């Protein structure tokens, strides 16, 4: 199994930045990819960004392209989501998801962007 712990959320003004972290533990050698998802109040969970565990291929939702950057530190088994130019519409709980011979989720971290 794989365990995921998110951190770095908080309250920020529009135009500001935050960096989220997703620390993986357990059978990390089975990880194929890690995604960030988010879920705003009364909305469905949506894909934000992806990074492959082997190599560094990335992909992004259109809504965050050019503003968010996903990266990883394999030695620390941690994936980051650098979020710049934040908008109130980015307010949500952000979740880390890993595909590792199974589907694993973290507990989420709240991001609130004030206007």
C-alpha positions as CSV (number, residue, x, y, z in Angstrom):
1,X,0.0,0.0,0.0
2,X,0.9,3.7,-0.4
3,X,0.1,6.5,2.0
4,X,-0.2,10.1,0.9
5,X,-0.1,13.2,3.1
6,X,-0.8,16.6,1.7
7,X,0.3,19.9,3.2
8,X,0.8,23.6,2.4
9,X,-2.8,24.7,2.0
10,X,-4.0,28.0,3.5
11,X,-5.7,31.4,3.0
12,X,-4.2,33.7,0.3
13,X,-5.3,36.8,-1.5
14,X,-6.1,36.7,-5.2
15,X,-2.9,37.0,-7.2
16,X,-0.9,35.2,-4.5
17,X,0.9,31.9,-4.5
18,X,1.0,28.7,-2.5
19,X,3.0,25.5,-2.8
20,X,1.3,22.2,-1.9
21,X,3.2,19.1,-1.0
22,X,2.3,15.5,-1.3
23,X,4.5,13.1,0.7
24,X,4.3,9.5,-0.3
25,X,5.3,6.5,1.9
26,X,4.9,2.8,1.9
27,X,5.4,0.8,-1.3
28,X,6.4,3.9,-3.3
29,X,8.3,1.7,-5.8
30,X,4.8,0.7,-7.2
31,X,3.8,4.3,-8.0
32,X,3.1,4.9,-11.6
33,X,1.8,8.4,-11.5
34,X,0.6,11.1,-9.1
35,X,-2.2,13.5,-9.8
36,X,-3.6,16.5,-8.0
37,X,-7.3,16.9,-7.9
38,X,-9.5,19.5,-6.3
39,X,-13.1,19.7,-5.1
40,X,-14.9,23.0,-4.5
41,X,-18.0,23.2,-2.4
42,X,-21.0,21.6,-4.0
43,X,-18.9,20.7,-7.1
44,X,-17.5,17.5,-8.4
45,X,-13.8,16.6,-7.9
46,X,-11.8,17.7,-10.9
47,X,-8.3,16.9,-12.3
48,X,-5.7,19.6,-11.8
49,X,-2.2,18.2,-12.8
50,X,-0.3,14.9,-13.3
51,X,3.3,13.9,-13.1
52,X,4.7,10.5,-13.9
53,X,6.8,8.9,-11.1
54,X,9.4,7.5,-13.6
55,X,10.6,10.4,-15.7
56,X,9.0,13.8,-15.4
57,X,6.2,14.0,-18.0
58,X,3.5,16.3,-16.8
59,X,0.0,17.4,-17.8
60,X,-2.4,20.0,-16.7
61,X,-6.1,21.0,-16.7
62,X,-6.7,23.9,-19.1
63,X,-7.9,26.0,-16.2
64,X,-4.5,26.0,-14.5
65,X,-2.1,25.9,-17.4
66,X,0.5,28.6,-17.2
67,X,-0.3,29.3,-13.5
68,X,0.4,25.9,-11.7
69,X,3.5,23.8,-11.9
70,X,3.8,20.2,-10.8
71,X,7.2,18.8,-9.8
72,X,8.7,16.0,-7.7
73,X,11.7,15.1,-5.6
74,X,12.1,11.4,-5.9
75,X,14.7,11.3,-3.1
76,X,12.1,12.8,-0.7
77,X,9.2,10.9,-2.3
78,X,7.3,14.2,-2.5
79,X,5.3,15.8,-5.3
80,X,4.8,19.6,-5.3
81,X,2.1,21.8,-6.8
82,X,3.3,25.4,-7.2
83,X,0.3,27.6,-7.6
84,X,0.8,31.2,-8.8
85,X,-1.7,33.9,-9.8
86,X,-4.3,32.3,-7.7
87,X,-8.0,33.2,-8.3
88,X,-11.0,32.9,-6.0
89,X,-12.2,30.1,-8.4
90,X,-9.1,28.0,-7.2
91,X,-10.7,27.8,-3.8
92,X,-11.1,24.1,-3.0
93,X,-9.8,21.1,-1.1
94,X,-6.8,19.8,-3.0
95,X,-6.2,16.1,-3.0
96,X,-3.2,14.0,-4.0
97,X,-3.9,10.8,-5.9
98,X,-1.5,8.0,-6.7
99,X,-1.9,5.0,-9.0
100,X,0.2,2.3,-7.5
101,X,-1.2,-1.1,-8.3
102,X,-4.3,0.5,-6.8
103,X,-5.8,3.9,-6.3
104,X,-4.7,5.9,-3.3
105,X,-5.8,9.3,-2.0
106,X,-4.6,11.7,0.6
107,X,-6.8,13.4,3.2
108,X,-6.8,16.7,1.3
109,X,-5.6,20.3,2.1
110,X,-7.8,23.3,2.0
111,X,-6.9,26.2,-0.3
112,X,-8.9,29.4,0.1
113,X,-8.3,32.4,-2.2
114,X,-9.9,35.7,-1.2
115,X,-10.9,38.4,-3.6
